[in-house]
Amino acid sequence: MINPFIQVLIFLINTVFDIYILLLMLRFLLTLMKVGFRNDPVLQLLLKLTNPPLQLLYSFIPGWKNIDISAIILMLILKMVEWTLVKSLWGKALSLSGLFILSTANIISLMIYVFIFSIFIQVILEWVTPRDSYNPISNILYYLNEPLLRSARDWIKPLQGYSIDFSPLIVTMGLYITNILVVGFLLQLA
């Protein structure tokens, strides 16, 4: 049985690391989906919170097309440090390859769940806000999710005579299946 103080310490380590990794993931995905950061105060805050370590990495790790390689490396490093700290508090150790695979699986799973929750939030916001009202969060979610939703809409058309869009359901199911297959396989390797 683990000491309650160690459990609290593990909880705090997981919380701090996971929140910052989530911020990095949001920045990575919004950059990948070409969402402009200049006009939105929420996105400006995201930039300010994630810029310090990334600016250091940008000086020697170049990006490639729209892919922020520095953000990926920083997320992996932070996740590996998090797992190392947690496993050392448990009194267990992981090999470097196991640690890398476990961290990669966690980062991929986080990315999938960011899309799942953003689609869910976007659908709810579309139900409760009028179409002609401006909502910066709706715009961010639209630009983040639209490439995935558009590909699903191209694949399955809405029912004729009904304005029901099944693309959020299709994409969410696809993301869950991807999470089960890809992340499950990586976790077995770790």
C-alpha positions in Angstrom: 0.0 0.0 0.0 1.3 3.4 -1.0 1.8 6.1 1.6 -1.0 8.8 1.4 1.6 11.6 1.2 3.2 9.9 -1.8 -0.2 9.5 -3.4 -0.8 13.3 -3.0 2.7 14.0 -4.5 1.9 11.7 -7.4 -1.4 13.5 -7.9 0.3 16.9 -7.9 3.0 15.8 -10.3 0.5 14.3 -12.7 -1.8 17.4 -12.5 1.0 20.0 -13.1 2.6 18.1 -15.9 -0.7 17.1 -17.6 -2.1 20.6 -17.6 1.1 22.0 -19.2 1.2 19.2 -21.7 -2.4 19.9 -22.6 -1.6 23.6 -23.2 1.3 22.5 -25.5 -1.0 20.0 -27.3 -3.6 22.8 -27.9 -0.9 25.1 -29.3 0.4 22.3 -31.5 -3.0 21.4 -32.8 -4.1 25.0 -33.4 -0.9 25.7 -35.3 -1.3 22.5 -37.3 -4.8 23.5 -38.2 -3.6 27.0 -39.1 -5.7 28.8 -36.5 -4.6 32.5 -36.2 -3.4 33.4 -32.7 -3.3 37.2 -33.1 -6.9 38.3 -32.6 -8.0 36.1 -29.8 -7.1 36.9 -26.1 -7.5 33.3 -25.1 -5.0 32.2 -27.7 -2.7 35.0 -26.8 -2.6 33.7 -23.2 -1.9 30.2 -24.6 1.1 31.6 -26.5 2.4 33.4 -23.5 2.2 30.3 -21.3 3.9 28.0 -23.8 6.4 30.4 -25.4 9.3 30.3 -22.9 10.4 26.7 -23.3 9.4 26.5 -27.0 11.5 29.6 -27.9 14.5 27.9 -26.5 13.8 24.8 -28.6 13.0 26.8 -31.7 16.6 28.1 -31.8 17.9 24.6 -32.7 14.9 22.5 -33.7 13.3 23.7 -36.9 9.6 23.2 -37.7 8.5 21.3 -40.8 5.7 22.7 -42.9 2.9 23.3 -40.3 4.2 20.8 -37.8 5.7 22.2 -34.7 8.5 19.6 -34.0 9.6 21.5 -30.9 6.2 21.2 -29.3 6.2 17.5 -30.0 9.6 17.0 -28.5 8.8 19.1 -25.5 5.6 17.2 -24.9 7.5 13.9 -25.1 10.2 15.1 -22.8 7.8 16.4 -20.2 5.7 13.2 -20.3 8.9 11.1 -19.9 10.0 13.2 -16.9 6.5 12.9 -15.4 6.5 9.1 -15.8 10.0 8.9 -14.4 9.1 10.9 -11.3 5.9 8.9 -10.7 7.5 5.5 -11.3 10.4 6.5 -8.9 7.9 7.4 -6.2 6.2 4.0 -6.7 9.6 2.4 -6.5 9.5 1.0 -10.0 11.6 1.7 -13.0 11.0 1.7 -16.8 13.5 1.1 -19.5 14.2 4.1 -21.7 12.5 2.5 -24.7 9.5 1.6 -22.5 9.4 5.1 -21.2 9.5 6.6 -24.7 6.7 4.2 -26.0 4.5 4.9 -22.9 5.0 8.6 -23.3 4.2 8.5 -27.0 1.1 6.5 -26.4 0.0 9.0 -23.8 0.6 12.0 -26.1 -1.3 10.3 -29.0 -4.2 9.5 -26.6 -4.3 13.1 -25.4 -4.4 14.4 -28.9 -7.3 12.1 -29.7 -9.2 13.1 -26.6 -8.6 16.8 -27.3 -10.4 16.3 -30.6 -13.2 14.2 -29.1 -13.9 16.8 -26.4 -13.6 19.7 -28.7 -16.1 18.1 -31.1 -18.5 17.4 -28.2 -18.2 21.0 -27.0 -18.6 22.4 -30.5 -21.8 20.3 -31.0 -23.3 21.6 -27.7 -22.4 25.2 -28.5 -24.1 24.9 -31.9 -27.2 23.7 -30.1 -27.3 26.6 -27.6 -25.9 29.6 -29.3 -27.6 31.4 -32.2 -26.0 31.0 -35.6 -25.5 34.7 -36.2 -23.8 35.4 -32.8 -20.0 35.8 -32.5 -18.3 33.4 -30.0 -14.5 33.2 -30.1 -14.5 29.7 -28.6 -16.9 28.5 -31.3 -14.5 29.9 -34.0 -11.5 28.2 -32.5 -13.4 24.9 -32.2 -14.6 25.3 -35.8 -11.1 25.8 -37.2 -9.7 23.0 -35.1 -12.4 20.4 -35.9 -13.6 21.4 -39.4 -10.9 19.5 -41.4 -11.9 16.2 -39.6 -15.6 16.9 -39.8 -15.4 18.0 -43.5 -13.8 14.7 -44.5 -16.6 12.8 -42.7 -19.2 15.0 -44.4 -17.7 14.2 -47.8 -17.8 10.5 -47.0 -21.4 10.4 -45.6 -23.9 13.0 -46.8 -26.7 14.3 -44.5 -30.1 12.6 -44.9 -32.2 14.1 -47.6 -34.8 16.4 -46.2 -33.2 16.5 -42.8 -30.5 18.9 -41.6 -29.0 16.3 -39.3 -25.2 16.2 -39.5 -23.8 12.8 -38.5 -20.1 13.9 -39.1 -19.4 14.5 -35.4 -20.7 11.0 -34.5 -18.6 9.4 -37.3 -15.5 11.3 -36.4 -15.8 10.6 -32.7 -16.3 6.9 -33.4 -13.3 6.9 -35.7 -11.2 8.7 -33.0 -12.2 6.2 -30.3 -11.4 3.2 -32.6 -8.0 4.8 -33.4 -7.3 5.3 -29.7 -8.2 1.7 -29.0 -6.1 0.3 -31.8 -3.0 2.6 -31.9 -2.7 3.5 -28.3 -3.6 0.0 -27.1 -0.9 -1.5 -29.4 1.7 1.0 -28.1 0.8 0.3 -24.4 1.2 -3.4 -25.0 4.7 -2.7 -26.4 5.6 -0.6 -23.4 
